[in-house]
Amino acid sequence: MNANSMSSVDVRPKLATLLNQLNTVIVGKKTQVQDCVACLLAGGHLLIEDVPGVGKTTLAHALARTFGLQFSRVQFTADLMPSDLSGVSVYERGREGFVFHPGPLFAQVLLADEINRASPKTQSALLEAMEEKQVTVEGATRPLPQPFFVIATQNPHDQLGTFALPESQLDRFLMRISLGYPDRAAERVLLQGNDRRELADTLPAVLTLAELLALQQQVLAVHTAEPLLNYVQDLIAATRNGRWFLQGLSPRAGIAVVRAAKARALLNGRDYVAPDDVQSVLPQTVAHRLVPVSDAGRGAVEQVRALIDAVPLP
């Protein structure tokens, strides 16, 4: 790595250890695991969408433990209230006053399991926390721990008992990934091995808090050349011309693409962003923010991949 733009400490062994540990729990999903690590190194929130039983919650547990962060898990249900997340003030006679009891939001990692089974009112309670890293409860604004990540899982929208996340909520997630079914070899390992959830609970922390914060600073220091930024802007402009999507990407989405590409470059051992980094993170970073035109005949992820093929490289 170039010492002029990156720390002189070689972070590749630490990152390799981190990825290898996660891959022992989530078998056969190296690309998705790398996306998750890139998302958290970029300081973003992660949405994992797939059918039940493919390892979404296990992956979230493994990420929190591997990153060495204090976490809490909330099972989202239709009767979950916003105060169940943020906490409440309870009158304590010994203190002759109300004392605030923080809810599960006050953790470095919130595992929001099956987030789209909660009502829109409860989903919206996460907006301030995800964007401002703080919550307002009973008129008082309280900061959340640093760092603060939301790792949410959700089931497909066509399943019973789900509420679609609003666009404003989806926009707070840096990435949305899907695990999919394992291939035959990976599934055989799962059938023969130990319970993956129990394995995730025993994982040691690979990073200290100081090391994680240092890595996040290194992500910010990854260089983006002018031609690369032109390419990102060309991709963003293509989403806005009406050919591919009903509505184009916002500037915030463009910033998310650059941050995710920087994290992917760091994971690949480089101190600069290459077009391959942008292309590799683009579907996961923008597809959940876009709605294809009605005659596209394909989903948002496939439409983003077609757009990548259509926009010339720098």
C-alpha positions in Angstrom: 0.0 0.0 0.0 1.0 3.6 -0.6 2.2 5.1 2.7 1.4 8.5 1.4 -2.3 8.0 1.4 -2.7 5.1 3.8 -1.5 4.2 7.2 1.9 2.5 7.2 0.4 -0.4 9.1 -0.5 -3.3 6.8 -4.1 -4.1 7.6 -4.4 -7.0 5.2 -3.6 -9.8 7.7 -6.2 -8.5 10.1 -8.8 -8.2 7.4 -8.0 -11.7 6.1 -8.4 -13.1 9.6 -11.7 -11.3 9.9 -13.1 -12.6 6.6 -11.8 -16.2 7.2 -13.6 -16.3 10.6 -16.9 -15.2 9.1 -16.5 -17.7 6.2 -16.3 -20.6 8.7 -19.8 -19.7 9.9 -21.4 -18.6 6.7 -20.3 -21.3 4.3 -20.1 -20.8 0.6 -21.0 -17.1 0.6 -17.6 -15.3 0.4 -18.9 -12.5 -1.8 -21.8 -11.7 0.5 -19.6 -11.8 3.5 -17.2 -9.4 1.9 -20.1 -7.1 1.1 -21.2 -7.1 4.8 -17.7 -6.3 6.0 -17.3 -3.5 3.5 -20.6 -2.1 4.6 -19.6 -1.9 8.2 -16.1 -0.7 7.5 -17.8 2.1 5.5 -19.9 3.0 8.6 -23.2 2.0 7.0 -26.2 0.1 8.0 -26.9 -3.3 6.4 -30.1 -4.9 5.2 -30.2 -8.7 4.6 -33.2 -9.8 2.6 -34.0 -13.5 1.9 -36.4 -16.3 2.7 -36.3 -17.7 6.3 -33.7 -20.3 7.2 -30.8 -19.3 5.0 -28.6 -17.8 7.7 -29.5 -14.1 7.9 -29.7 -13.9 11.7 -26.6 -16.1 12.1 -24.6 -13.8 9.8 -25.7 -10.8 11.8 -24.6 -12.4 15.0 -21.3 -13.5 13.5 -20.6 -9.9 12.2 -21.3 -8.3 15.6 -19.1 -10.8 17.5 -16.2 -10.7 15.0 -16.2 -6.9 15.0 -16.0 -7.0 18.8 -19.1 -4.9 19.3 -21.7 -4.9 22.0 -25.0 -5.9 20.4 -28.7 -6.4 21.1 -31.3 -8.3 19.2 -34.9 -7.4 18.7 -37.5 -9.6 17.1 -39.7 -7.3 15.2 -43.4 -8.2 15.4 -46.7 -6.4 14.5 -47.2 -5.3 18.1 -43.7 -3.9 18.7 -43.9 -0.3 19.9 -41.3 2.5 19.3 -40.7 2.7 23.1 -39.8 -1.0 23.0 -36.7 0.1 21.0 -35.8 3.4 22.5 -36.7 2.8 26.2 -39.0 4.5 28.7 -38.8 6.5 31.9 -40.1 4.8 35.0 -40.9 6.4 38.3 -38.6 5.2 41.1 -39.8 6.0 44.6 -36.3 5.8 46.1 -35.1 8.6 43.8 -38.4 10.4 43.9 -38.5 10.9 40.2 -38.5 9.3 36.8 -35.4 7.4 35.7 -34.8 6.6 32.0 -34.3 2.9 31.2 -32.6 2.7 27.8 -34.0 0.2 25.3 -32.1 -2.1 22.9 -31.3 0.8 20.5 -28.5 1.8 22.9 -26.1 -0.8 21.6 -23.2 -0.6 19.2 -25.0 -3.1 16.9 -28.8 -3.5 16.8 -29.9 -6.8 15.2 -33.3 -5.9 13.9 -34.7 -9.4 13.0 -37.5 -9.5 10.5 -37.7 -5.7 10.5 -40.6 -5.7 7.9 -42.9 -7.6 10.3 -43.2 -4.5 12.5 -45.7 -1.7 11.8 -44.7 1.4 9.8 -44.9 3.4 13.0 -42.2 1.3 14.7 -40.1 1.1 11.5 -40.0 4.9 11.4 -38.7 5.0 15.0 -35.4 3.9 13.6 -35.0 6.8 11.2 -33.5 9.3 13.6 -31.3 6.6 15.1 -29.9 5.5 11.8 -29.3 8.9 10.3 -28.4 11.1 13.4 -27.0 8.4 15.7 -29.3 9.7 18.4 -32.8 9.2 19.7 -35.3 11.7 21.1 -37.3 10.2 23.9 -39.9 12.2 26.0 -38.4 15.5 24.7 -34.8 14.6 25.5 -32.2 13.8 22.8 -29.9 11.0 23.8 -26.7 10.0 21.8 -26.3 6.4 20.8 -23.0 4.5 21.4 -20.2 4.8 18.9 -20.0 3.2 16.5 -23.7 2.4 15.9 -24.8 -0.1 13.3 -28.2 -1.5 12.4 -28.0 -4.9 10.8 -31.6 -5.7 9.8 -33.0 -8.9 8.3 -36.3 -9.0 6.3 -38.4 -11.6 4.6 -39.6 -11.2 1.0 -42.5 -8.8 0.6 -44.8 -11.5 -0.8 -44.8 -13.4 2.5 -47.7 -13.1 4.9 -47.5 -10.5 7.8 -44.9 -8.2 6.2 -45.0 -4.4 5.8 -42.9 -3.0 3.0 -40.2 -0.6 4.2 -40.8 3.0 3.1 -38.3 4.6 0.7 -37.0 6.9 3.4 -36.2 3.8 5.6 -34.5 1.9 2.7 -32.4 4.9 1.9 -30.8 4.7 5.4 -29.3 1.3 4.5 -25.9 1.6 2.8 -26.3 -2.0 1.4 -28.9 -4.6 0.9 -27.7 -8.1 0.2 -29.3 -11.5 -0.3 -27.7 -14.8 0.7 -29.6 -17.2 -1.4 -29.6 -21.0 -1.1 -26.2 -22.6 -0.6 -24.7 -24.7 -3.3 -24.6 -28.5 -2.9 -21.1 -28.6 -1.4 -21.8 -25.8 1.2 -25.1 -27.4 2.1 -23.4 -30.7 2.8 -21.0 -28.9 5.2 -24.0 -27.5 7.0 -25.8 -30.8 7.2 -22.7 -32.5 8.6 -21.4 -29.8 10.9 -22.3 -28.1 14.1 -25.2 -25.7 14.6 -24.1 -22.4 12.9 -25.9 -20.2 15.4 -24.1 -21.9 18.3 -20.8 -21.5 16.4 -21.5 -17.8 15.9 -22.1 -17.3 19.6 -18.6 -18.6 20.4 -16.6 -16.5 17.9 -13.8 -14.3 19.4 -13.5 -10.6 18.6 -11.0 -10.1 15.8 -10.9 -6.3 16.1 -10.7 -3.9 19.1 -12.8 -0.8 19.0 -9.7 1.3 18.3 -8.7 -1.0 15.4 -12.2 -0.7 13.9 -12.2 3.1 14.1 -8.7 3.1 12.6 -9.9 0.9 9.7 -12.9 3.2 9.1 -10.5 6.2 8.9 -8.4 4.2 6.4 -11.5 3.6 4.3 -12.1 7.4 4.1 -8.4 7.9 3.1 -8.7 5.6 0.0 -8.1 7.7 -3.1 -10.7 8.4 -5.7 -9.3 9.8 -9.0 -11.1 12.3 -11.1 -11.9 9.8 -13.9 -13.3 7.4 -11.3 -15.6 10.1 -9.9 -16.7 11.0 -13.5 -17.6 7.3 -13.9 -19.7 7.3 -10.7 -21.5 10.4 -11.9 -22.1 8.9 -15.3 -23.7 5.9 -13.5 -25.9 8.1 -11.3 -26.9 10.3 -14.3 -28.0 7.1 -16.2 -30.4 6.2 -13.4 -32.0 9.7 -13.8 -32.7 9.7 -17.6 -36.0 7.7 -17.3 -34.8 4.8 -19.4 -34.0 2.4 -16.6 -35.8 3.6 -13.5 -38.9 5.6 -12.5 -36.8 7.9 -10.3 -33.0 8.4 -10.2 -30.5 8.2 -7.4 -30.1 11.0 -5.0 -26.7 12.6 -4.1 -26.8 10.7 -0.8 -26.9 7.5 -2.8 -23.9 8.6 -4.8 -22.0 9.2 -1.6 -22.9 5.7 -0.5 -21.6 4.2 -3.7 -18.2 5.9 -3.2 -18.0 4.9 0.5 -18.8 1.3 -0.3 -16.3 1.2 -3.2 -13.6 2.6 -0.9 -14.2 -0.1 1.6 -14.1 -2.8 -1.1 -10.8 -1.4 -2.4 -9.4 -1.6 1.1 -10.5 -5.2 1.4 -8.8 -5.9 -1.9 -5.5 -4.4 -0.6 -5.5 -1.2 -2.6 -5.3 2.5 -1.5 -7.3 3.7 -4.6 -10.7 2.9 -6.0 -10.9 1.1 -9.3 -13.9 0.8 -11.6 -14.2 -2.9 -10.6 -14.8 -1.8 -7.0 -17.7 0.5 -8.1 -19.2 -2.2 -10.3 -18.9 -4.9 -7.6 -20.8 -2.8 -4.9 -23.3 -0.9 -7.1 -26.2 -3.4 -7.2 -26.0 -4.0 -3.4 -25.7 -0.3 -2.8 -28.4 1.2 -5.1 -30.9 -1.4 -6.2 -33.0 -1.1 -3.0 -33.3 2.7 -3.7 -34.6 2.2 -7.3 -37.8 1.1 -9.0 -37.4 -0.2 -12.6 -39.6 1.2 -15.3 -42.8 -0.8 -15.9 -41.6 -2.3 -19.1 -38.2 -3.4 -17.8 -39.3 -7.0 -17.3 -36.6 -7.6 -14.6 -35.9 -6.7 -11.0 -33.9 -3.7 -9.7 -30.7 -5.7 -9.2 -30.8 -7.1 -12.8 -31.6 -3.6 -14.1 -28.6 -2.1 -12.3 -26.4 -4.8 -13.8 -27.7 -3.9 -17.3 -27.0 -0.3 -16.6 -23.4 -1.1 -15.7 -23.0 -2.9 -19.0 -24.4 0.2 -20.9 -22.3 2.9 -19.2 -18.8 3.2 -20.7 -15.8 2.7 -18.5 -13.5 5.6 -17.9 
